[in-house]
Amino acid sequence: MQKTITAVLLCLACLLLGGVWTTAEEFGAEQMHLYGGDRGAVPFPHRRHQERLTDCNVCHAVFPRQKDSIKTMQAAGALSPKVVMNKQCIKCHRAEKRAGNPSGPTTCSKCHVRGG
């Protein structure tokens, strides 16, 4: 009987831990540094955006879920400079601000970190 209880508890522990790992993978990194070209890297609060947007495709319909996708796309000519800023970030931040919601920066220097 004790072996059965121990086995059941071990199975439950594995299931619970598996659920935690799956959730962490779904959320990805909490903080990222995105490629920002000559203007410098862009610190990006990924988790905060996930919590606000709830639909990953808002961004990931444009950018693949892989490291350095912006840099890779620009190098391949699939993404023009400033498209990220003007058509994704600033467009959304301005819309949120107009709606009276908390919003992110709307100027280049507020995001890009030279030397990063």
MMTF fields as JSON, N, C-alpha, C and O atoms, coordinates in Angstrom:
{
  "mmtfVersion": "1.0.0",
  "mmtfProducer": "UNKNOWN",
  "numBonds": 463,
  "numAtoms": 464,
  "numGroups": 116,
  "numChains": 1,
  "numModels": 1,
  "chainsPerModel": [1],
  "groupsPerChain": [116],
  "chainIdList": ["A"],
  "bondAtomList": [4, 2, 8, 6, 12, 10, 16, 14, 20, 18, 24, 22, 28, 26, 32, 30, 36, 34, 40, 38, 44, 42, 48, 46, 52, 50, 56, 54, 60, 58, 64, 62, 68, 66, 72, 70, 76, 74, 80, 78, 84, 82, 88, 86, 92, 90, 96, 94, 100, 98, 104, 102, 108, 106, 112, 110, 116, 114, 120, 118, 124, 122, 128, 126, 132, 130, 136, 134, 140, 138, 144, 142, 148, 146, 152, 150, 156, 154, 160, 158, 164, 162, 168, 166, 172, 170, 176, 174, 180, 178, 184, 182, 188, 186, 192, 190, 196, 194, 200, 198, 204, 202, 208, 206, 212, 210, 216, 214, 220, 218, 224, 222, 228, 226, 232, 230, 236, 234, 240, 238, 244, 242, 248, 246, 252, 250, 256, 254, 260, 258, 264, 262, 268, 266, 272, 270, 276, 274, 280, 278, 284, 282, 288, 286, 292, 290, 296, 294, 300, 298, 304, 302, 308, 306, 312, 310, 316, 314, 320, 318, 324, 322, 328, 326, 332, 330, 336, 334, 340, 338, 344, 342, 348, 346, 352, 350, 356, 354, 360, 358, 364, 362, 368, 366, 372, 370, 376, 374, 380, 378, 384, 382, 388, 386, 392, 390, 396, 394, 400, 398, 404, 402, 408, 406, 412, 410, 416, 414, 420, 418, 424, 422, 428, 426, 432, 430, 436, 434, 440, 438, 444, 442, 448, 446, 452, 450, 456, 454, 460, 458],
  "bondOrderList": [1, 1, 1, 1, 1, 1, 1, 1, 1, 1, 1, 1, 1, 1, 1, 1, 1, 1, 1, 1, 1, 1, 1, 1, 1, 1, 1, 1, 1, 1, 1, 1, 1, 1, 1, 1, 1, 1, 1, 1, 1, 1, 1, 1, 1, 1, 1, 1, 1, 1, 1, 1, 1, 1, 1, 1, 1, 1, 1, 1, 1, 1, 1, 1, 1, 1, 1, 1, 1, 1, 1, 1, 1, 1, 1, 1, 1, 1, 1, 1, 1, 1, 1, 1, 1, 1, 1, 1, 1, 1, 1, 1, 1, 1, 1, 1, 1, 1, 1, 1, 1, 1, 1, 1, 1, 1, 1, 1, 1, 1, 1, 1, 1, 1, 1],
  "groupList": [{"groupName": "MET", "atomNameList": ["N", "CA", "C", "O"], "elementList": ["N", "C", "C", "O"], "formalChargeList": [0, 0, 0, 0], "bondAtomList": [1, 0, 2, 1, 3, 2], "bondOrderList": [1, 1, 2], "singleLetterCode": "M", "chemCompType": "L-PEPTIDE LINKING"}, {"groupName": "GLN", "atomNameList": ["N", "CA", "C", "O"], "elementList": ["N", "C", "C", "O"], "formalChargeList": [0, 0, 0, 0], "bondAtomList": [1, 0, 2, 1, 3, 2], "bondOrderList": [1, 1, 2], "singleLetterCode": "Q", "chemCompType": "L-PEPTIDE LINKING"}, {"groupName": "LYS", "atomNameList": ["N", "CA", "C", "O"], "elementList": ["N", "C", "C", "O"], "formalChargeList": [0, 0, 0, 0], "bondAtomList": [1, 0, 2, 1, 3, 2], "bondOrderList": [1, 1, 2], "singleLetterCode": "K", "chemCompType": "L-PEPTIDE LINKING"}, {"groupName": "THR", "atomNameList": ["N", "CA", "C", "O"], "elementList": ["N", "C", "C", "O"], "formalChargeList": [0, 0, 0, 0], "bondAtomList": [1, 0, 2, 1, 3, 2], "bondOrderList": [1, 1, 2], "singleLetterCode": "T", "chemCompType": "L-PEPTIDE LINKING"}, {"groupName": "ILE", "atomNameList": ["N", "CA", "C", "O"], "elementList": ["N", "C", "C", "O"], "formalChargeList": [0, 0, 0, 0], "bondAtomList": [1, 0, 2, 1, 3, 2], "bondOrderList": [1, 1, 2], "singleLetterCode": "I", "chemCompType": "L-PEPTIDE LINKING"}, {"groupName": "ALA", "atomNameList": ["N", "CA", "C", "O"], "elementList": ["N", "C", "C", "O"], "formalChargeList": [0, 0, 0, 0], "bondAtomList": [1, 0, 2, 1, 3, 2], "bondOrderList": [1, 1, 2], "singleLetterCode": "A", "chemCompType": "L-PEPTIDE LINKING"}, {"groupName": "VAL", "atomNameList": ["N", "CA", "C", "O"], "elementList": ["N", "C", "C", "O"], "formalChargeList": [0, 0, 0, 0], "bondAtomList": [1, 0, 2, 1, 3, 2], "bondOrderList": [1, 1, 2], "singleLetterCode": "V", "chemCompType": "L-PEPTIDE LINKING"}, {"groupName": "LEU", "atomNameList": ["N", "CA", "C", "O"], "elementList": ["N", "C", "C", "O"], "formalChargeList": [0, 0, 0, 0], "bondAtomList": [1, 0, 2, 1, 3, 2], "bondOrderList": [1, 1, 2], "singleLetterCode": "L", "chemCompType": "L-PEPTIDE LINKING"}, {"groupName": "CYS", "atomNameList": ["N", "CA", "C", "O"], "elementList": ["N", "C", "C", "O"], "formalChargeList": [0, 0, 0, 0], "bondAtomList": [1, 0, 2, 1, 3, 2], "bondOrderList": [1, 1, 2], "singleLetterCode": "C", "chemCompType": "L-PEPTIDE LINKING"}, {"groupName": "GLY", "atomNameList": ["N", "CA", "C", "O"], "elementList": ["N", "C", "C", "O"], "formalChargeList": [0, 0, 0, 0], "bondAtomList": [1, 0, 2, 1, 3, 2], "bondOrderList": [1, 1, 2], "singleLetterCode": "G", "chemCompType": "PEPTIDE LINKING"}, {"groupName": "TRP", "atomNameList": ["N", "CA", "C", "O"], "elementList": ["N", "C", "C", "O"], "formalChargeList": [0, 0, 0, 0], "bondAtomList": [1, 0, 2, 1, 3, 2], "bondOrderList": [1, 1, 2], "singleLetterCode": "W", "chemCompType": "L-PEPTIDE LINKING"}, {"groupName": "GLU", "atomNameList": ["N", "CA", "C", "O"], "elementList": ["N", "C", "C", "O"], "formalChargeList": [0, 0, 0, 0], "bondAtomList": [1, 0, 2, 1, 3, 2], "bondOrderList": [1, 1, 2], "singleLetterCode": "E", "chemCompType": "L-PEPTIDE LINKING"}, {"groupName": "PHE", "atomNameList": ["N", "CA", "C", "O"], "elementList": ["N", "C", "C", "O"], "formalChargeList": [0, 0, 0, 0], "bondAtomList": [1, 0, 2, 1, 3, 2], "bondOrderList": [1, 1, 2], "singleLetterCode": "F", "chemCompType": "L-PEPTIDE LINKING"}, {"groupName": "HIS", "atomNameList": ["N", "CA", "C", "O"], "elementList": ["N", "C", "C", "O"], "formalChargeList": [0, 0, 0, 0], "bondAtomList": [1, 0, 2, 1, 3, 2], "bondOrderList": [1, 1, 2], "singleLetterCode": "H", "chemCompType": "L-PEPTIDE LINKING"}, {"groupName": "TYR", "atomNameList": ["N", "CA", "C", "O"], "elementList": ["N", "C", "C", "O"], "formalChargeList": [0, 0, 0, 0], "bondAtomList": [1, 0, 2, 1, 3, 2], "bondOrderList": [1, 1, 2], "singleLetterCode": "Y", "chemCompType": "L-PEPTIDE LINKING"}, {"groupName": "ASP", "atomNameList": ["N", "CA", "C", "O"], "elementList": ["N", "C", "C", "O"], "formalChargeList": [0, 0, 0, 0], "bondAtomList": [1, 0, 2, 1, 3, 2], "bondOrderList": [1, 1, 2], "singleLetterCode": "D", "chemCompType": "L-PEPTIDE LINKING"}, {"groupName": "ARG", "atomNameList": ["N", "CA", "C", "O"], "elementList": ["N", "C", "C", "O"], "formalChargeList": [0, 0, 0, 0], "bondAtomList": [1, 0, 2, 1, 3, 2], "bondOrderList": [1, 1, 2], "singleLetterCode": "R", "chemCompType": "L-PEPTIDE LINKING"}, {"groupName": "PRO", "atomNameList": ["N", "CA", "C", "O"], "elementList": ["N", "C", "C", "O"], "formalChargeList": [0, 0, 0, 0], "bondAtomList": [1, 0, 2, 1, 3, 2], "bondOrderList": [1, 1, 2], "singleLetterCode": "P", "chemCompType": "L-PEPTIDE LINKING"}, {"groupName": "ASN", "atomNameList": ["N", "CA", "C", "O"], "elementList": ["N", "C", "C", "O"], "formalChargeList": [0, 0, 0, 0], "bondAtomList": [1, 0, 2, 1, 3, 2], "bondOrderList": [1, 1, 2], "singleLetterCode": "N", "chemCompType": "L-PEPTIDE LINKING"}, {"groupName": "SER", "atomNameList": ["N", "CA", "C", "O"], "elementList": ["N", "C", "C", "O"], "formalChargeList": [0, 0, 0, 0], "bondAtomList": [1, 0, 2, 1, 3, 2], "bondOrderList": [1, 1, 2], "singleLetterCode": "S", "chemCompType": "L-PEPTIDE LINKING"}],
  "groupTypeList": [0, 1, 2, 3, 4, 3, 5, 6, 7, 7, 8, 7, 5, 8, 7, 7, 7, 9, 9, 6, 10, 3, 3, 5, 11, 11, 12, 9, 5, 11, 1, 0, 13, 7, 14, 9, 9, 15, 16, 9, 5, 6, 17, 12, 17, 13, 16, 16, 13, 1, 11, 16, 7, 3, 15, 8, 18, 6, 8, 13, 5, 6, 12, 17, 16, 1, 2, 15, 19, 4, 2, 3, 0, 1, 5, 5, 9, 5, 7, 19, 17, 2, 6, 6, 0, 18, 2, 1, 8, 4, 2, 8, 13, 16, 5, 11, 2, 16, 5, 9, 18, 17, 19, 9, 17, 3, 3, 8, 19, 2, 8, 13, 6, 16, 9, 9],
  "groupIdList": [1, 2, 3, 4, 5, 6, 7, 8, 9, 10, 11, 12, 13, 14, 15, 16, 17, 18, 19, 20, 21, 22, 23, 24, 25, 26, 27, 28, 29, 30, 31, 32, 33, 34, 35, 36, 37, 38, 39, 40, 41, 42, 43, 44, 45, 46, 47, 48, 49, 50, 51, 52, 53, 54, 55, 56, 57, 58, 59, 60, 61, 62, 63, 64, 65, 66, 67, 68, 69, 70, 71, 72, 73, 74, 75, 76, 77, 78, 79, 80, 81, 82, 83, 84, 85, 86, 87, 88, 89, 90, 91, 92, 93, 94, 95, 96, 97, 98, 99, 100, 101, 102, 103, 104, 105, 106, 107, 108, 109, 110, 111, 112, 113, 114, 115, 116],
  "secStructList": [7, 2, 2, 2, 2, 2, 2, 2, 2, 2, 2, 2, 2, 2, 2, 2, 2, 2, 2, 2, 2, 2, 2, 2, 2, 2, 2, 7, 7, 1, 1, 3, 3, 3, 7, 7, 4, 4, 4, 7, 5, 3, 3, 3, 7, 2, 2, 2, 2, 2, 2, 2, 2, 7, 7, 6, 2, 2, 2, 2, 6, 6, 1, 7, 1, 1, 6, 6, 2, 2, 2, 2, 2, 2, 2, 6, 6, 1, 1, 7, 6, 6, 2, 0, 0, 0, 0, 0, 0, 2, 2, 2, 2, 2, 2, 2, 2, 2, 6, 6, 1, 7, 7, 7, 7, 7, 1, 4, 4, 4, 6, 7, 5, 6, 6, 7],
  "xCoordList": [0.825, 0.0, 0.864, 0.585, 1.92, 2.785, 3.506, 3.719, 3.884, 4.534, 3.584, 4.001, 2.333, 1.336, 1.149, 1.083, 1.065, 0.906, 2.131, 1.999, 3.306, 4.545, 4.574, 4.958, 4.179, 4.164, 3.186, 3.489, 2.018, 1.015, 1.526, 1.359, 2.147, 2.692, 3.801, 3.881, 4.647, 5.705, 5.116, 5.597, 4.095, 3.435, 2.813, 2.944, 2.14, 1.544, 2.603, 2.418, 3.708, 4.799, 5.343, 5.601, 5.517, 6.006, 5.03, 5.439, 3.753, 2.743, 2.74, 2.663, 2.824, 2.838, 4.077, 3.98, 5.233, 6.466, 6.446, 6.928, 5.905, 5.775, 4.906, 5.195, 3.85, 2.986, 3.697, 3.478, 4.545, 5.312, 6.281, 6.397, 6.979, 7.922, 7.226, 7.725, 6.089, 5.351, 4.94, 5.065, 4.457, 4.052, 5.238, 5.108, 6.383, 7.57, 7.975, 8.367, 7.887, 8.24, 7.268, 7.678, 5.998, 5.009, 5.262, 5.042, 5.723, 5.956, 7.268, 7.4, 8.231, 9.52, 10.252, 9.95, 11.214, 12.04, 11.248, 10.354, 11.587, 10.942, 11.437, 10.65, 12.717, 13.354, 14.24, 14.891, 14.267, 15.109, 15.835, 15.482, 16.844, 17.504, 17.388, 17.987, 16.62, 16.374, 17.415, 17.957, 17.677, 18.606, 18.029, 16.873, 18.847, 18.389, 19.233, 19.174, 20.022, 20.834, 21.862, 22.384, 22.15, 23.159, 22.781, 23.654, 21.523, 21.07, 21.268, 21.099, 21.62, 21.874, 20.753, 19.644, 21.068, 20.114, 18.89, 18.928, 17.817, 16.565, 16.183, 15.819, 16.261, 15.767, 14.259, 13.53, 13.805, 12.403, 11.778, 12.17, 10.804, 10.113, 9.099, 7.897, 9.594, 8.793, 7.593, 6.47, 7.825, 6.737, 5.633, 4.451, 6.009, 5.009, 4.145, 2.934, 4.761, 3.998, 3.069, 1.932, 3.544, 2.694, 1.465, 0.358, 1.671, 0.555, -0.456, -1.66, 0.011, -0.899, -1.597, -2.8, -0.843, -1.395, -2.191, -3.187, -1.775, -2.367, -2.331, -2.399, -2.23, -2.146, -0.733, -0.352, 0.031, 1.43, 1.56, 2.585, 0.524, 0.587, 0.584, 0.875, 0.264, 0.35, 1.753, 1.916, 2.751, 4.149, 4.682, 5.361, 4.364, 4.988, 4.382, 4.858, 3.364, 2.92, 3.956, 4.067, 4.707, 5.753, 7.126, 7.916, 7.41, 8.732, 8.68, 7.911, 9.499, 9.533, 9.98, 10.68, 9.573, 9.954, 11.329, 11.473, 12.326, 13.698, 14.641, 14.343, 15.761, 16.743, 17.232, 17.499, 17.341, 17.854, 17.027, 17.575, 15.732, 14.905, 14.88, 14.848, 14.895, 14.888, 16.172, 16.126, 17.298, 18.59, 18.665, 19.124, 18.221, 18.237, 17.354, 17.755, 16.16, 15.238, 15.784, 15.654, 16.395, 16.968, 18.139, 18.266, 18.995, 20.144, 19.697, 20.37, 18.572, 18.041, 17.222, 16.768, 17.029, 16.234, 14.74, 13.955, 14.333, 12.916, 12.26, 11.05, 13.059, 12.533, 13.348, 14.562, 12.692, 13.388, 13.661, 12.883, 14.775, 15.04, 13.855, 13.17, 13.626, 12.57, 11.166, 10.229, 10.994, 9.668, 9.216, 8.06, 10.154, 9.829, 9.307, 8.238, 10.064, 9.724, 8.412, 7.504, 8.319, 7.175, 5.885, 4.81, 5.97, 4.752, 4.344, 3.206, 5.227, 4.884, 4.819, 3.739, 5.968, 6.078, 5.358, 4.41, 5.805, 5.267, 3.788, 3.02, 3.389, 1.971, 1.098, 0.063, 1.528, 0.769, 0.835, -0.181, 2.019, 2.176, 1.317, 0.69, 1.288, 0.457, -1.031, -1.792, -1.443, -2.853, -3.254, -4.344, -2.39, -2.669, -2.76, -3.63, -1.863, -1.863, -3.15, -3.762, -3.561, -4.807, -6.019, -6.985, -5.962, -7.071, -7.051, -7.937, -6.032, -5.945, -5.335, -5.448, -4.691, -4.05, -2.569, -1.99, -1.961, -0.507, 0.139, -0.301, 1.17, 1.795, 3.307, 3.857, 3.95, 5.399, 5.901, 5.118, 7.222, 7.854, 7.436, 7.067, 7.5, 7.144, 8.262, 8.048, 9.447, 10.587, 11.765, 11.869, 12.636, 13.779, 14.665, 14.995, 15.043, 16.022, 15.512, 16.313, 14.225, 13.673, 13.853, 13.779, 14.09, 14.251, 15.678, 16.223, 16.266, 17.598, 18.669, 18.674, 19.591, 20.685, 21.984, 22.398, 22.616, 23.867, 24.921, 25.047, 25.676, 26.751, 26.242, 27.027, 24.918, 24.343, 24.183, 23.708],
  "yCoordList": [-1.206, 0.0, 1.262, 2.223, 1.241, 2.413, 2.668, 3.82, 1.586, 1.732, 2.375, 3.188, 2.007, 2.567, 4.056, 4.853, 4.422, 5.841, 6.631, 7.727, 6.084, 6.742, 6.914, 7.976, 5.894, 5.967, 7.026, 7.783, 7.079, 8.076, 9.482, 10.382, 9.675, 10.985, 11.405, 12.571, 10.466, 10.772, 11.159, 12.092, 10.459, 10.793, 12.182, 12.962, 12.485, 13.815, 14.906, 15.956, 14.664, 15.636, 15.878, 17.021, 14.815, 14.951, 15.751, 16.608, 15.461, 16.201, 17.681, 18.538, 17.976, 19.375, 20.09, 21.207, 19.47, 20.087, 20.226, 21.225, 19.259, 19.345, 20.519, 21.19, 20.772, 21.917, 23.232, 24.181, 23.304, 24.526, 24.764, 25.891, 23.727, 23.89, 24.285, 25.138, 23.688, 24.04, 25.503, 26.201, 25.977, 27.376, 28.302, 29.306, 27.986, 28.822, 28.88, 29.94, 27.75, 27.732, 28.564, 29.255, 28.51, 29.276, 30.77, 31.521, 31.2, 32.619, 33.096, 34.289, 32.24, 32.672, 33.514, 33.47, 34.279, 35.094, 36.239, 36.798, 36.576, 37.719, 39.023, 39.937, 39.105, 40.299, 39.863, 38.821, 40.648, 40.358, 41.632, 42.733, 41.463, 42.59, 42.36, 41.432, 43.201, 43.047, 43.806, 44.818, 43.302, 43.959, 45.313, 45.418, 46.348, 47.697, 48.412, 49.637, 47.672, 48.277, 49.24, 49.055, 50.275, 51.28, 52.078, 52.646, 52.127, 52.928, 52.206, 52.809, 50.937, 50.188, 49.231, 49.312, 48.329, 47.296, 47.908, 49.034, 47.148, 47.592, 46.63, 45.485, 47.086, 46.248, 46.073, 47.051, 44.839, 44.558, 43.736, 42.59, 44.31, 43.579, 42.584, 42.852, 41.46, 40.461, 39.991, 39.97, 39.619, 39.096, 40.132, 39.793, 41.384, 42.441, 42.579, 42.777, 42.475, 42.541, 41.337, 41.478, 40.164, 38.978, 39.123, 38.755, 39.658, 39.821, 40.836, 40.652, 41.895, 42.932, 42.515, 42.73, 41.912, 41.612, 40.312, 40.216, 39.343, 37.999, 37.194, 35.966, 37.821, 37.113, 37.269, 38.349, 36.197, 36.227, 36.633, 37.184, 36.366, 36.665, 38.152, 38.544, 38.988, 40.432, 40.768, 41.575, 40.162, 40.368, 39.22, 39.431, 37.995, 36.844, 36.462, 35.515, 37.15, 36.984, 37.621, 37.246, 38.58, 39.266, 38.671, 38.451, 38.412, 37.952, 36.516, 36.204, 35.636, 34.255, 34.191, 35.079, 33.152, 32.945, 32.301, 31.136, 33.079, 32.583, 33.74, 34.896, 33.418, 34.417, 35.19, 34.609, 36.493, 37.387, 37.383, 37.605, 37.14, 37.103, 38.448, 38.486, 39.546, 40.872, 41.065, 41.479, 40.774, 40.914, 40.007, 40.433, 38.77, 37.804, 38.275, 38.201, 38.756, 39.218, 40.445, 40.553, 41.372, 42.558, 42.184, 42.721, 41.272, 40.843, 40.159, 40.265, 39.465, 38.773, 39.695, 39.277, 40.939, 41.882, 41.684, 42.246, 40.894, 40.613, 41.618, 41.571, 42.522, 43.501, 44.775, 44.77, 45.847, 47.126, 47.765, 47.589, 48.517, 49.237, 50.133, 50.642, 50.315, 51.149, 50.565, 51.116, 49.472, 48.857, 48.378, 48.549, 47.772, 47.273, 48.417, 48.321, 49.496, 50.635, 51.285, 51.481, 51.614, 52.394, 51.601, 52.113, 50.378, 49.618, 48.684, 48.216, 48.4, 47.505, 48.281, 48.513, 48.672, 49.23, 50.563, 50.678, 51.558, 52.904, 52.977, 53.669, 52.273, 52.262, 51.77, 52.362, 50.689, 50.134, 51.047, 51.293, 51.542, 52.411, 53.672, 54.103, 54.255, 55.459, 55.141, 55.926, 53.999, 53.598, 53.401, 53.808, 52.784, 52.59, 53.932, 54.138, 54.824, 56.151, 56.905, 57.516, 56.863, 57.538, 56.948, 57.656, 55.663, 54.988, 55.244, 54.795, 55.968, 56.277, 55.166, 55.166, 54.222, 53.101, 53.387, 54.241, 52.685, 52.806, 52.386, 51.43, 53.099, 52.79, 52.876, 53.411, 52.342, 52.359, 53.611, 54.475, 53.699, 54.861, 55.026, 54.059, 56.257, 56.545, 57.272, 57.765, 57.342, 57.953, 56.974, 56.125, 57.107, 56.197, 56.125, 55.04, 57.296, 57.347, 56.749, 56.452, 56.568, 55.97, 54.457, 53.853, 53.845, 52.392, 51.956, 51.059, 52.582, 52.152, 52.562, 53.684, 51.625, 51.869, 51.764, 50.672, 52.895, 52.899, 52.046, 52.023, 51.345, 50.506, 49.168, 48.354, 48.916, 47.67, 46.624, 45.531],
  "zCoordList": [0.0, 0.0, 0.0, -0.718, 0.821, 0.919, -0.414, -0.792, -1.129, -2.427, -3.444, -4.268, -3.376, -4.286, -4.026, -4.962, -2.771, -2.408, -2.855, -3.398, -2.63, -3.047, -4.556, -5.047, -5.297, -6.763, -7.248, -8.17, -6.63, -7.007, -6.721, -7.544, -5.559, -5.208, -6.166, -6.554, -6.545, -7.51, -8.861, -9.504, -9.288, -10.554, -10.504, -11.447, -9.408, -9.257, -9.258, -9.875, -8.572, -8.54, -9.94, -10.317, -10.71, -12.08, -12.948, -13.731, -12.797, -13.556, -13.199, -14.079, -11.913, -11.482, -11.987, -12.494, -11.859, -12.345, -13.853, -14.388, -14.535, -15.985, -16.394, -17.385, -15.645, -15.916, -15.709, -16.461, -14.702, -14.458, -15.599, -16.082, -16.04, -17.137, -18.419, -19.153, -18.706, -19.907, -19.868, -20.874, -18.74, -18.615, -18.842, -19.542, -18.269, -18.444, -19.907, -20.395, -20.62, -22.035, -22.852, -23.784, -22.52, -23.257, -23.133, -24.083, -21.968, -21.759, -22.343, -22.617, -22.544, -23.061, -22.035, -20.842, -22.513, -21.622, -21.022, -21.657, -19.804, -19.162, -19.777, -20.027, -20.016, -20.578, -21.747, -21.676, -22.81, -23.975, -24.389, -23.966, -25.215, -25.861, -27.356, -27.9, -28.013, -29.442, -30.248, -29.803, -31.431, -32.351, -32.731, -33.141, -32.589, -32.896, -33.921, -34.022, -34.689, -35.742, -35.194, -34.095, -35.972, -35.604, -34.365, -33.709, -34.045, -32.896, -31.567, -30.507, -31.61, -30.383, -30.028, -30.557, -29.125, -28.703, -28.031, -27.534, -28.028, -27.423, -26.299, -26.564, -25.042, -23.946, -24.125, -24.288, -24.095, -24.392, -23.277, -23.058, -22.566, -21.496, -22.082, -22.112, -22.537, -23.24, -22.428, -22.931, -21.182, -20.346, -20.17, -20.218, -19.969, -19.784, -21.048, -20.952, -22.215, -23.458, -23.597, -24.048, -23.213, -23.28, -22.395, -22.787, -21.209, -20.275, -20.788, -20.609, -21.419, -21.921, -23.206, -23.36, -24.14, -25.456, -25.491, -26.207, -24.751, -24.659, -25.962, -25.904, -27.113, -28.393, -28.946, -29.396, -28.909, -29.36, -30.828, -31.229, -31.633, -33.062, -33.369, -34.499, -32.392, -32.613, -33.101, -34.015, -32.503, -32.912, -33.754, -34.759, -33.328, -33.961, -35.301, -35.927, -35.763, -37.145, -38.071, -39.238, -37.548, -38.31, -38.02, -38.938, -36.749, -36.335, -35.828, -34.918, -36.417, -35.93, -34.473, -33.988, -33.799, -32.398, -32.326, -31.954, -32.689, -32.606, -32.305, -32.607, -31.718, -31.331, -32.562, -33.614, -32.406, -33.452, -34.728, -35.808, -34.637, -35.848, -36.568, -37.798, -35.825, -36.468, -37.264, -38.423, -36.664, -37.332, -38.559, -39.619, -38.42, -39.524, -40.669, -41.831, -40.355, -41.389, -42.106, -43.325, -41.37, -42.0, -42.901, -44.001, -42.451, -43.251, -44.544, -45.569, -44.493, -45.672, -46.569, -47.634, -46.152, -46.932, -46.765, -47.529, -45.778, -45.559, -44.616, -44.393, -44.068, -43.121, -43.266, -43.06, -43.615, -43.779, -42.426, -41.488, -42.317, -41.067, -40.708, -41.595, -39.473, -38.89, -39.01, -38.433, -39.739, -39.844, -38.475, -38.086, -37.75, -36.418, -35.57, -34.967, -35.53, -34.69, -35.139, -34.331, -36.415, -36.894, -37.035, -36.718, -37.498, -37.776, -36.66, -36.642, -35.738, -34.644, -33.331, -32.788, -32.837, -31.488, -31.333, -30.555, -32.068, -31.884, -32.245, -31.578, -33.288, -33.68, -32.521, -32.216, -31.886, -30.769, -29.544, -28.895, -29.232, -28.065, -28.2, -27.232, -29.387, -29.605, -29.486, -28.92, -30.015, -29.914, -28.46, -28.058, -27.673, -26.248, -25.525, -24.678, -25.866, -25.236, -25.574, -24.697, -26.844, -27.262, -26.539, -26.253, -26.251, -25.568, -24.06, -23.333, -23.603, -22.175, -21.345, -20.119, -22.007, -21.311, -21.082, -21.753, -20.147, -20.005, -21.328, -21.968, -21.721, -23.008, -22.903, -21.941, -23.906, -23.964, -24.659, -25.052, -24.806, -25.435, -26.887, -27.555, -27.365, -28.762, -29.507, -30.615, -28.913, -29.602, -29.586, -28.701, -30.564, -30.74, -29.499, -29.019, -28.987, -27.9, -26.591, -25.704, -26.452, -25.231, -25.189, -24.119, -26.342, -26.399, -26.729, -26.086, -27.714, -28.162, -27.177, -26.671, -26.907, -25.992, -26.782, -27.169, -27.015, -27.811, -27.137, -25.913, -27.97, -27.439, -26.946, -26.459, -27.063, -26.56, -27.576, -27.268]
}
